[in-house]
Amino acid sequence: MWFFWLLIALIVIKTYNKITNGKCYADNVMSGKVVIVTGGNSGIGYETALELARRGAKVILGCRDEKRGQKAADSIVKKTKNRSVRYMHLDLSSFASIRKFVEDFKSSEAKLDILINNAGASGVHRDRTEDGLIRDMQVNYFGPFLLTILLTPLLKKSAPSRVIIVTSTLHRFGTISDLNNPHSFIRTYCDSKLCNILFSNELARRLEDTGVSVNSLHPGHVNTSFYKATILEKLRTMIFYTFFKNPIEGAQTSLYLAISDDCDETTGGYFVDCKPGYMGMKARNEDLAAKLWDMSEQMVGLKPEETI
Ligand SMILES: NC(=O)c1ccc[n+]([C@@H]2O[C@H](COP(=O)([O-])OP(=O)(O)OC[C@H]3O[C@@H](n4cnc5c(N)ncnc54)[C@H](OP(=O)(O)O)[C@@H]3O)[C@@H](O)[C@H]2O)c1
C-alpha cells in the first residue's frame, strides 16, 4: 500500500514541476544569426543548439571531443535539415586550445551574434591542467573568461549581440578566496559558479552602451550526464526523474535569453525559469567582481592589448 501512495506522491511532484518549469515562448526565427554553444554535444547545450538550429541559426558547437562533437552536429543537421551546424574543437581546460578556437572562428566567421557559455564540469577538482590551474575551475570559469574576452571585439562589431553564461543556484555557497588550490568537488563547483555570475555582472558593466548584453542563468536541476562524474550517479533513479527537469526543459532559460525580444535591453541579469532570479549577496558585490576580474586577467595570461 505504501508503494501506491509513494507513486502517487511522485506523480504529483512531477506534475507540479512540469507546470512550474519556465518555458521559452518566443517564436522568433534565428536565420542569419551566428551562435556558439560551448559543450553543445550533450545535455542542456545539445538541446539549446538543436532548438537554435531548428529556428535557422548557424550554430557552432565548441566541444572538446571530436567524435562526440561531430556526432552531435550530424544529429542536429539530420533532425533540423539545417546544414549550418558544425563542430569546432574547443577544450576549455587548455588556454592554447581556446586561443586556437578563437583564431579559427574569426578566420571562418565575420560575426558572432550569440555566445552561450554552457560547458561545465564537476568531479575533476584535484587535477591540474597544462596551464597549472585546478581543472574544474578552468573548465567552468577561467576558460570561459578567456574565451569571452577574446571574442568580445567581434561581439562588439556584431552588436546587438548577446553573451549568455550558464551558472548555478549553488553560486550562493561559493567564495573566491582560494581558487587555485584543491578543495572538495562541491566547493570547487560552487566557487566556479560564483565566479561565473560575478564575471557576467562585471562584463555587463564594462560593456554597457556597446550593444552587447550579458546575462547569466540557473537552468534548474536537470537530469543530464553532468552527474556521471560524481557519487550522485548512483542516485539517477526514479527520484531524479521525478524531481529534475529533462534537458529540453533545462535549455529553456538559455533559449529565452538567446531568442526573446524581451531580452534586447536586458543586461547584467540573472535568470531562472525564464524570469529574473534572485542573486546571492556575494554575486551582487561589485568590489568582489572587480577583484576577481583583475585576478582572472593574470591567471589566464591576458596580454595588455587584449584587456577590455
Ligand atoms: N544539470 C544540472 O542540474 C545543472 C544545474 C546547474 C547548472 N548546470 C550547468 O549547466 C551546464 C551544462 O551542463 P549539463 O547539465 O548539460 O551537463 P553535461 O550534459 O555533462 O554537459 C556538459 C558539457 O560540457 C562539456 N565539457 C566538459 N569539459 C569540457 C572541456 N574541458 N572543454 C569543453 N567542453 C567541456 C561536456 O563535454 P563532454 O561530453 O566531452 O564531457 C558537455 O558537452 C554546466 O555549466 C553546468 O554547470 C547544470
The ligand as an SDF file (V2000), in Angstrom:
LIG
                    3D

 48 52  0  0  0  0  0  0  0  0999 V2000
   22.4360   19.5870  -14.7800 N   0  0  0  0  0  0  0  0  0  0  0  0
   22.1490   20.4250  -13.7950 C   0  0  0  0  0  0  0  0  0  0  0  0
   21.3470   20.1160  -12.8870 O   0  0  0  0  0  0  0  0  0  0  0  0
   22.7930   21.7790  -13.7460 C   0  0  0  0  0  0  0  0  0  0  0  0
   22.4220   22.6560  -12.7010 C   0  0  0  0  0  0  0  0  0  0  0  0
   23.0140   23.9190  -12.6650 C   0  0  0  0  0  0  0  0  0  0  0  0
   23.9270   24.2960  -13.6440 C   0  0  0  0  0  0  0  0  0  0  0  0
   24.2760   23.4090  -14.6370 N   0  0  0  0  0  0  0  0  0  0  0  0
   25.2500   23.8450  -15.6420 C   0  0  0  0  0  0  0  0  0  0  0  0
   24.7490   23.5680  -16.9180 O   0  0  0  0  0  0  0  0  0  0  0  0
   25.8360   23.4510  -17.8420 C   0  0  0  0  0  0  0  0  0  0  0  0
   25.6060   22.2620  -18.7600 C   0  0  0  0  0  0  0  0  0  0  0  0
   25.6390   21.0690  -18.0060 O   0  0  0  0  0  0  0  0  0  0  0  0
   24.7390   19.7830  -18.3190 P   0  0  0  0  0  0  0  0  0  0  0  0
   23.8980   19.5430  -17.1280 O   0  0  0  0  0  0  0  0  0  0  0  0
   24.1100   19.8890  -19.6470 O   0  0  0  0  0  0  0  0  0  0  0  0
   25.8490   18.6250  -18.2880 O   0  0  0  0  0  0  0  0  0  0  0  0
   26.5260   17.7500  -19.4490 P   0  0  0  0  0  0  0  0  0  0  0  0
   25.4970   17.0440  -20.2400 O   0  0  0  0  0  0  0  0  0  0  0  0
   27.5560   16.9270  -18.7480 O   0  0  0  0  0  0  0  0  0  0  0  0
   27.2220   18.8410  -20.3580 O   0  0  0  0  0  0  0  0  0  0  0  0
   28.4320   19.4390  -20.0280 C   0  0  0  0  0  0  0  0  0  0  0  0
   29.1330   19.8060  -21.3250 C   0  0  0  0  0  0  0  0  0  0  0  0
   30.3650   20.4550  -21.0020 O   0  0  0  0  0  0  0  0  0  0  0  0
   31.3700   19.8550  -21.8040 C   0  0  0  0  0  0  0  0  0  0  0  0
   32.7190   19.9650  -21.2690 N   0  0  0  0  0  0  0  0  0  0  0  0
   33.2200   19.3840  -20.1500 C   0  0  0  0  0  0  0  0  0  0  0  0
   34.5330   19.6540  -20.0520 N   0  0  0  0  0  0  0  0  0  0  0  0
   34.8660   20.4130  -21.1340 C   0  0  0  0  0  0  0  0  0  0  0  0
   36.0590   20.9870  -21.6080 C   0  0  0  0  0  0  0  0  0  0  0  0
   37.2310   20.8000  -20.9770 N   0  0  0  0  0  0  0  0  0  0  0  0
   36.0340   21.7150  -22.7530 N   0  0  0  0  0  0  0  0  0  0  0  0
   34.8800   21.8880  -23.4420 C   0  0  0  0  0  0  0  0  0  0  0  0
   33.7060   21.3500  -23.0430 N   0  0  0  0  0  0  0  0  0  0  0  0
   33.7100   20.6090  -21.9130 C   0  0  0  0  0  0  0  0  0  0  0  0
   30.9640   18.3930  -21.8930 C   0  0  0  0  0  0  0  0  0  0  0  0
   31.6750   17.7380  -22.9190 O   0  0  0  0  0  0  0  0  0  0  0  0
   31.9380   16.1400  -22.8690 P   0  0  0  0  0  0  0  0  0  0  0  0
   30.6700   15.4930  -23.3270 O   0  0  0  0  0  0  0  0  0  0  0  0
   33.0830   15.9590  -23.7950 O   0  0  0  0  0  0  0  0  0  0  0  0
   32.2620   15.7960  -21.4430 O   0  0  0  0  0  0  0  0  0  0  0  0
   29.4850   18.5530  -22.1610 C   0  0  0  0  0  0  0  0  0  0  0  0
   29.2510   18.8120  -23.5170 O   0  0  0  0  0  0  0  0  0  0  0  0
   27.0920   23.3760  -16.9760 C   0  0  0  0  0  0  0  0  0  0  0  0
   27.7330   24.6280  -16.9820 O   0  0  0  0  0  0  0  0  0  0  0  0
   26.5630   23.0950  -15.5830 C   0  0  0  0  0  0  0  0  0  0  0  0
   27.3970   23.6190  -14.5690 O   0  0  0  0  0  0  0  0  0  0  0  0
   23.7250   22.1600  -14.7080 C   0  0  0  0  0  0  0  0  0  0  0  0
  1  2  1  0
  2  3  2  0
  2  4  1  0
  4  5  1  0
  4 48  2  0
  5  6  2  0
  6  7  1  0
  7  8  2  0
  8  9  1  0
  8 48  1  0
  9 10  1  0
  9 46  1  0
 10 11  1  0
 11 12  1  0
 11 44  1  0
 12 13  1  0
 13 14  1  0
 14 15  2  0
 14 16  1  0
 14 17  1  0
 17 18  1  0
 18 19  2  0
 18 20  1  0
 18 21  1  0
 21 22  1  0
 22 23  1  0
 23 24  1  0
 23 42  1  0
 24 25  1  0
 25 26  1  0
 25 36  1  0
 26 27  1  0
 26 35  1  0
 27 28  2  0
 28 29  1  0
 29 30  1  0
 29 35  2  0
 30 31  1  0
 30 32  2  0
 32 33  1  0
 33 34  2  0
 34 35  1  0
 36 37  1  0
 36 42  1  0
 37 38  1  0
 38 39  2  0
 38 40  1  0
 38 41  1  0
 42 43  1  0
 44 45  1  0
 44 46  1  0
 46 47  1  0
M  CHG  2   8   1  16  -1
M  END
$$$$
